[in-house]
Amino acid sequence: MFFLLLLLFFTIPLLEITVLLQVGSAIGVLPTIVMVVLTAVVGAGLIRAQGIATLGRVRLELERGELPAVGIIEAAMLLVAGALLLTPGFVTDAIGFLILVPPLRRRAIRAFLLRRVVTTGAAPGPGSPGRARVIEGEFRREDE
């Protein structure tokens, strides 16, 4: 995990610089800067709107007495999307905007939950895995 984060820490800025230089040479410096600022502003507005909607869903789940696990994970993903959209560059903006697409975000959350969360159903019956074997019998204390 540490190696992956280290690789991302060096790779993403180099990729961003490369893309910014290519876009800047193709359309000019000023339009490139305007596009980077515009994506940050539009992204911030979208994050605000989706964050308020997510907060409303979490509040409703709490009022019903349910655990808002999906809403909390969704809020964390929106936080990551906001950080990516505020980071200057087109690659991070593209990833941030992908996270803002609700069906893609929910599919990612569902996949995360299926991989990481162990669900429990009804209590297992006799002989089922995960339940200790019960041996019935009588006993007598010898120290009395």
SULKATA-V842760 format. One record per residue. OMEGA is omega in degrees with one decimal (NA if undefined). Layout:
OMEGA + OMEGA
//
This chain:
179.4 + -179.7 + 179.1 + 178.5 + 177.7 + 178.3 + 178.1 + -178.8 + 179.6 + -174.5 + -175.2 + 177.3 + 177.7 + 177.9 + 179.0 + 179.6 + 179.8 + -178.7 + 178.7 + 178.0 + -179.9 + 179.2 + 179.6 + 178.6 + -179.2 + -175.5 + 179.8 + -175.4 + -176.5 + 176.9 + 177.9 + 178.9 + 179.2 + 179.4 + 179.9 + 179.4 + -179.4 + 178.6 + 177.8 + -178.4 + 179.1 + 178.3 + 178.7 + 177.7 + 178.6 + 179.6 + 179.9 + -178.6 + -178.5 + 177.4 + 177.7 + 178.2 + 178.7 + 177.7 + 177.2 + 178.0 + 179.2 + 179.9 + 178.2 + 179.1 + 178.0 + 178.0 + 177.9 + 179.9 + -179.7 + 175.7 + -176.1 + -175.7 + -178.8 + 179.1 + 179.2 + 177.8 + 178.0 + 177.7 + 177.4 + 177.9 + 176.7 + 175.9 + 177.2 + 178.6 + 178.0 + 178.4 + 179.6 + -178.8 + 178.0 + 175.3 + -178.6 + 176.8 + -176.7 + -179.2 + 178.7 + 176.5 + 179.5 + 178.9 + 178.5 + 178.7 + 175.5 + 178.0 + -179.5 + 178.4 + -172.7 + 179.7 + 178.2 + 180.0 + -179.2 + 176.3 + 177.9 + 178.2 + 179.9 + 178.5 + 178.2 + -178.4 + 179.6 + 179.7 + -168.1 + -172.0 + 175.3 + 179.3 + 177.5 + 178.6 + 178.0 + -179.8 + -177.6 + 179.8 + -178.8 + 177.7 + 179.4 + -178.0 + 177.7 + 179.9 + -179.8 + 179.3 + -178.3 + 176.6 + -179.1 + 177.5 + 178.4 + 177.8 + 177.9 + 179.2 + -176.2 + -174.8 + -179.5 + NA
//
